[in-house]
Amino acid sequence: MVSRVERVLPVAIVAFICATLWLFSQVPNLRSQTFPGDFAFGQVCGNKGASTVTGCTPVNSGQPNFQVQVTTASTSITAGVNTKISFNNKVFDSGTYFDAVTNFRYTPLVAGKYFLNCSAQVNATYAANQALSIQIQNNSAATTGTLTTLSSVGTAAVTRVVEVSSIVIFNGSTDFVECFAQSGGTTPTIIGAATSNTAFGGFWISP
């Protein structure tokens, strides 16, 4: 006599084989589908909207980003005066939004929040408690800044680097940012050229 298990087992095996064959037949169709969410065949695609499995692109791909430097090896600034840094060399500028000729400012035409970072390498002869500062200004008003108080005393000039980061919201039309530095001490100069730490850059992060 054939047991119930012996009768059911072949049917289950056949059903499993049929289901497996059907699943493999759907792979080409799956590859052409559009999926919402973050993950598609090993690619991180961001969390907004839908992204196709083939050629998945992050949501911030192609958004504005820039990096600029100063080509002049040494630029004299007036001690105690907040001075705009003349970034005149574009390392990259995806939207060509940075004015590296006249105003030395960044005016992106894509609205949203941007991460910004500015640093300056300054050489001067400092007395006790004289300061070196850097500031990111949004529409000519201070957004954020950092201040370094120096305790160096002597006749030898020293070089210091000061840096600041900020997240700024742009309206995508008229908002702009600039970077300023101010130094105490005697005969301060901003050190430029590609090998210096004087640089300004940023990128779009979200709407």
C-alpha positions in Angstrom: 0.0 0.0 0.0 1.3 3.5 -0.9 1.3 5.8 2.1 -0.1 9.3 2.0 3.4 10.8 2.2 4.6 8.8 -0.8 1.6 10.1 -2.8 2.0 13.8 -1.8 5.8 14.0 -2.1 6.0 13.8 -5.9 3.3 16.4 -6.3 5.2 18.7 -3.9 8.5 18.2 -5.9 6.8 19.0 -9.2 5.2 22.1 -7.7 8.5 23.3 -6.4 10.2 22.8 -9.8 7.4 24.6 -11.6 7.6 27.6 -9.2 11.4 27.8 -9.6 11.2 27.7 -13.4 8.5 30.5 -13.3 10.7 32.6 -11.0 13.7 32.4 -13.3 11.6 33.3 -16.2 10.6 36.6 -14.5 14.2 37.8 -14.0 14.4 39.8 -17.3 11.1 41.5 -16.4 12.3 42.4 -12.9 15.4 44.1 -14.4 13.2 46.4 -16.4 11.0 47.4 -13.6 11.0 50.7 -11.6 11.3 50.5 -7.8 10.8 53.1 -5.2 13.1 53.3 -2.3 16.8 53.2 -1.6 18.2 49.9 -2.9 18.3 48.4 -6.4 20.7 45.6 -7.3 23.4 46.8 -4.9 23.1 50.5 -5.7 22.2 53.1 -3.2 19.7 55.5 -4.9 18.6 57.8 -2.2 15.2 57.9 -0.6 13.1 60.2 -2.8 11.1 59.2 -5.8 11.6 56.1 -7.9 14.8 54.9 -9.5 15.2 52.3 -12.2 17.2 49.2 -11.4 19.5 49.7 -14.4 21.5 52.8 -14.2 20.3 53.8 -10.7 21.3 57.4 -9.8 21.5 59.0 -6.4 19.0 61.7 -5.8 21.7 64.4 -5.4 23.6 63.3 -8.5 24.3 66.3 -10.7 23.5 68.8 -8.0 25.8 71.8 -7.7 29.2 71.5 -6.1 32.4 73.6 -6.2 36.0 74.0 -5.0 38.1 77.1 -5.5 41.5 78.3 -4.5 43.8 81.4 -4.6 46.5 81.3 -7.2 48.5 84.2 -5.7 51.3 82.9 -3.5 51.0 85.7 -1.0 48.3 88.4 -0.6 48.8 91.2 1.9 45.7 92.1 4.0 45.2 94.9 6.5 45.6 93.8 10.1 42.4 93.9 12.0 40.2 94.3 9.0 37.7 91.7 7.9 38.8 91.0 4.3 37.1 89.0 1.5 39.4 86.2 0.2 39.7 86.5 -3.6 39.3 82.9 -4.7 40.3 83.2 -8.4 40.9 79.7 -9.4 38.2 77.0 -9.9 39.3 73.5 -9.1 35.7 72.5 -10.2 32.4 74.2 -10.3 29.6 72.0 -11.6 27.1 74.7 -12.3 29.5 77.6 -13.0 27.9 79.5 -10.2 31.1 80.8 -8.6 32.3 84.2 -9.7 36.1 83.9 -9.6 36.7 87.2 -11.5 34.8 90.1 -9.9 32.9 89.3 -6.7 34.5 86.1 -5.6 31.2 84.7 -4.4 29.0 81.6 -4.9 25.5 82.1 -6.2 23.9 78.7 -6.9 20.8 78.7 -9.1 19.5 75.5 -7.5 17.6 76.1 -4.3 18.2 74.0 -1.2 20.6 73.4 1.7 24.3 73.4 1.0 27.3 72.3 3.1 30.1 74.9 2.9 33.7 74.9 4.1 36.3 77.7 4.0 39.8 77.7 5.2 42.7 80.3 5.1 46.4 79.9 5.7 47.7 83.2 7.1 51.2 84.3 7.9 51.9 87.1 10.4 53.9 88.2 13.4 51.6 87.9 16.4 51.8 89.4 19.9 50.1 87.7 22.8 46.3 87.2 22.5 46.1 88.5 19.0 43.5 86.7 16.9 43.0 85.1 13.5 39.4 84.6 12.3 37.5 83.3 9.3 33.9 83.8 8.4 31.3 82.6 5.9 28.9 85.5 5.0 25.5 84.9 3.4 24.2 87.9 1.4 26.9 90.1 3.1 25.8 89.1 6.6 27.8 86.8 8.9 26.4 83.3 8.9 29.1 81.5 10.9 32.7 82.0 11.9 35.5 80.8 14.0 38.1 82.7 16.0 41.6 81.5 17.0 43.4 83.4 19.7 47.1 83.2 19.4 49.6 83.3 22.2 52.7 83.6 20.1 55.1 86.4 21.2 58.2 87.3 19.3 59.6 88.8 16.1 59.4 85.7 13.9 56.4 85.4 11.6 54.3 82.3 12.0 51.8 80.6 9.7 48.4 79.4 11.0 45.4 77.8 9.4 41.8 78.7 10.4 38.7 76.9 9.1 35.0 77.1 9.3 32.0 75.0 8.1 28.3 75.8 7.8 25.0 74.7 6.3 23.3 77.5 4.4 19.9 77.6 2.7 19.8 79.2 -0.8 16.8 80.5 -2.6 18.2 79.4 -6.0 18.2 82.9 -7.5 19.8 85.8 -5.5 21.4 84.2 -2.4 25.2 84.1 -2.3 28.0 83.4 0.0 31.5 84.8 0.4 34.5 83.9 2.7 36.3 86.5 4.8 39.4 86.4 6.9 40.8 88.7 9.6 44.2 88.7 11.2 45.9 90.6 14.0 49.6 90.8 14.1 52.0 92.6 11.9 52.0 92.4 8.0 49.5 89.5 7.7 49.4 87.8 4.4 47.1 85.1 3.0 49.1 82.2 1.6 47.7 81.0 -1.7 48.8 78.6 -4.6 47.6 75.0 -5.1 49.8 73.7 -2.2 48.3 76.0 0.4 45.4 75.4 2.8 43.4 78.4 1.5 40.3 77.0 -0.1 36.5 77.4 -0.4 34.1 74.7 -1.4 30.7 73.2 -0.9 27.9 71.0 -2.3 24.1 70.7 -2.3 22.7 68.3 0.3 18.9 68.5 0.2 15.9 70.6 -0.9 
